Amino acid sequence: MEGKEVSEVANDFFIWGIDEAPYGPVELAVVTDWIKDARVLPDTWIFARRTGAWQQAADVPELKKLFNQQTEAVSGAGTRAGITPGSLRRIKILAELNDAQLDHLLNFMELQRVSQWSAVVKQGEQGDAMYLVLAGELRARTMAGDRETILATFTAGDFFGDMSLFDHGPRSADVVANVDSTVLRISVAAFDRLTREAPALATPFLRATARTLSARIRADNKRLNQLTQQFIASRG
């Protein structure tokens, strides 16, 4: 009995969470499941009672083999619908994710090919998805009669429609393909599933999205300030 208790203690682990707090003790089987769900990543810090030290998950002997198997699986799969982790990393908000994370994230995305002049979203319709641009070029526009006003242009690495994941509100503009394009669609339902099933994957995705949105807002504020100053100067 005593030997069994020592063995059980030796397999206990504590996980350093993304909220800067430790979780545990948990058994090896639980840690294994968390790795499969992308809740524990290669660079996640883990404390093993057996060694009495903190290590990154990929360096823990009991876990190293599992991470190696994941890497081999991603490499062996080659592509999923023609998509590789390398091509996903062209999208700015995914650039810092590792291959295992990117492969897991694909489970929550749909590949969509858009022919030239086709509309991906239409102004006024209910927003139900976010889009990541893999290839091609698209433009956001509003129409006043026959007059088109171009609001933004999206090329490989950009994203649009992100606010739909949060407020499900109506689209503020059309998005039309200037050339044949390829996008990845994340529906509201898929995003909700991502946050429930893989929160450790959803967190870096949301952080990167928020950083880009903040940069866009600052740029818009700067342009607005410049226009205001120009208007004041012209009035003077």
C-alpha positions in Angstrom: 0.0 0.0 0.0 2.8 2.4 0.9 4.6 1.6 -2.4 1.4 2.4 -4.3 1.0 5.7 -2.6 4.6 6.7 -3.4 4.0 5.7 -7.0 0.8 7.8 -7.3 2.5 10.8 -5.7 5.5 10.4 -8.2 3.0 10.8 -11.1 1.4 14.0 -9.8 1.9 17.1 -11.9 1.2 20.8 -11.4 0.4 22.9 -14.5 1.3 26.6 -14.7 -1.8 28.1 -16.4 -2.1 31.0 -18.8 -3.6 33.0 -15.9 -0.3 32.8 -14.1 -1.7 30.3 -11.5 -0.8 26.6 -10.8 -3.3 23.8 -11.4 -3.1 20.4 -9.8 -2.0 18.0 -8.7 -3.2 16.0 -11.7 -2.2 12.6 -12.9 -0.2 11.8 -16.0 -3.4 10.6 -17.9 -5.0 14.0 -17.3 -1.9 15.9 -18.6 -1.9 13.7 -21.7 -5.6 14.6 -22.4 -4.8 18.3 -21.9 -2.0 18.0 -24.4 -4.3 16.5 -27.0 -6.8 19.3 -26.4 -4.0 21.9 -26.7 -4.6 23.0 -23.1 -1.0 22.0 -22.4 1.6 23.1 -25.0 5.3 22.3 -25.5 6.3 25.5 -23.7 3.8 25.2 -20.8 5.6 25.0 -17.4 5.0 21.8 -15.4 6.1 20.8 -12.0 6.6 17.1 -11.5 6.7 15.8 -7.9 9.0 13.0 -9.1 11.8 15.4 -9.9 10.8 18.3 -7.7 11.4 20.8 -10.4 9.6 23.0 -13.0 10.2 22.1 -16.6 8.7 23.0 -19.9 6.2 20.3 -21.0 8.3 19.2 -24.0 11.2 18.5 -21.7 9.3 16.3 -19.3 10.4 12.7 -20.1 6.9 11.2 -19.7 5.5 13.8 -22.1 8.3 14.3 -24.6 7.3 11.2 -26.7 3.7 12.5 -27.0 4.9 15.9 -28.3 7.2 14.1 -30.8 4.2 12.0 -32.0 2.2 15.1 -32.5 4.9 16.7 -34.6 5.3 13.6 -36.7 1.5 13.5 -37.2 1.4 17.1 -38.4 4.4 16.5 -40.7 3.0 13.2 -41.9 -0.4 14.6 -42.7 1.4 17.1 -45.0 -1.7 19.2 -45.7 -5.3 19.4 -44.8 -7.3 20.5 -47.8 -4.0 21.9 -49.1 -3.3 23.9 -45.9 0.0 23.5 -44.1 1.1 25.1 -40.7 3.5 27.2 -42.8 0.7 28.7 -44.9 -1.4 29.4 -41.8 1.6 31.3 -40.3 1.3 33.8 -43.1 -1.8 35.1 -41.3 -0.4 37.7 -38.9 -2.6 36.7 -35.9 -1.5 33.1 -36.2 2.3 33.8 -36.6 3.2 32.9 -33.1 1.3 29.6 -32.8 3.3 26.3 -33.2 2.5 23.5 -35.6 0.4 21.5 -33.2 -1.7 24.5 -32.3 -2.2 25.4 -35.9 -3.2 21.9 -36.8 -5.7 21.8 -33.9 -7.1 25.2 -34.9 -7.9 23.9 -38.4 -10.6 21.7 -36.7 -12.6 24.9 -36.1 -12.2 26.4 -39.6 -13.7 26.0 -43.0 -11.8 26.5 -46.2 -13.7 28.7 -48.7 -12.7 29.7 -52.2 -14.1 32.9 -53.5 -14.2 33.7 -57.2 -13.4 37.2 -58.6 -16.2 39.8 -58.0 -18.1 37.5 -55.6 -19.2 38.9 -52.3 -18.1 37.0 -49.2 -20.3 39.1 -46.9 -23.0 41.7 -47.7 -23.8 44.9 -45.9 -26.7 44.6 -43.5 -26.8 40.8 -43.3 -26.4 39.2 -39.9 -22.8 38.6 -39.1 -22.1 34.9 -38.3 -18.4 34.4 -39.0 -14.8 35.8 -39.1 -12.6 35.3 -42.2 -8.8 34.9 -42.5 -7.3 35.6 -45.9 -5.0 32.8 -47.1 -4.6 34.1 -50.7 -5.9 36.7 -53.1 -7.3 40.2 -52.5 -10.6 41.5 -51.3 -12.1 44.9 -50.6 -14.6 46.2 -48.1 -17.0 48.7 -49.7 -20.2 50.6 -49.2 -22.5 51.6 -52.0 -24.5 54.8 -52.4 -26.6 54.2 -55.5 -24.1 53.2 -58.1 -21.2 54.9 -56.3 -18.8 52.6 -54.5 -16.6 53.8 -51.5 -13.7 51.4 -50.7 -13.1 51.3 -47.0 -10.2 48.8 -46.8 -8.3 46.2 -48.9 -7.5 42.8 -47.5 -4.6 40.6 -48.8 -3.0 37.4 -47.6 -2.4 37.6 -43.9 -5.3 39.9 -43.1 -8.7 39.1 -41.5 -12.1 40.7 -41.4 -15.6 40.1 -39.9 -14.1 39.6 -36.5 -16.7 41.7 -34.6 -19.4 39.1 -35.6 -17.8 36.7 -33.2 -18.7 39.0 -30.3 -21.9 40.9 -31.1 -23.5 39.0 -34.0 -24.6 42.3 -35.4 -25.3 43.3 -39.0 -22.4 43.7 -41.4 -21.3 47.3 -41.9 -20.0 46.8 -45.4 -19.8 44.4 -48.4 -16.5 42.4 -48.8 -15.9 41.5 -52.4 -13.1 39.6 -54.0 -10.9 41.6 -56.4 -9.3 38.4 -57.7 -9.9 34.7 -57.1 -9.2 34.3 -53.3 -9.0 31.7 -50.6 -10.2 32.4 -47.0 -10.7 30.5 -43.8 -14.1 30.9 -42.2 -14.6 30.7 -38.4 -18.3 30.6 -37.6 -19.8 31.9 -34.4 -20.7 28.3 -33.4 -17.1 27.1 -34.1 -15.6 30.0 -32.2 -17.9 29.2 -29.2 -16.8 25.6 -29.4 -13.1 26.6 -29.5 -13.4 28.7 -26.3 -15.1 25.7 -24.6 -13.0 22.8 -25.8 -9.6 24.5 -26.2 -9.3 27.6 -24.1 -5.5 27.5 -24.1 -5.7 27.8 -27.9 -8.4 30.4 -27.9 -6.5 32.7 -25.6 -3.4 33.4 -27.8 -5.8 33.6 -30.8 -7.9 36.3 -29.1 -4.9 38.2 -27.8 -3.4 38.4 -31.3 -6.7 39.5 -32.7 -7.1 42.2 -30.0 -3.6 43.5 -30.7 -4.4 43.9 -34.4 -7.7 45.6 -33.7 -6.0 48.0 -31.2 -3.5 48.9 -33.9 -6.3 49.6 -36.4 -8.2 51.8 -34.0 -5.0 53.8 -33.2 -4.3 54.3 -36.9 -8.0 55.4 -37.5 -7.7 57.8 -34.6 -4.5 59.2 -36.0 -6.1 59.7 -39.4 -9.2 61.3 -37.9 -7.0 63.7 -35.8 -5.1 64.7 -39.0 -8.3 65.3 -40.9 -9.6 67.4 -37.9 -6.5 69.5 -37.9 -6.7 70.0 -41.6 -10.3 71.1 -41.3 -9.5 73.6 -38.5 -6.5 74.9 -40.5 -8.7 75.4 -43.6 -11.4 77.2 -41.5 -8.7 79.5 -40.0 
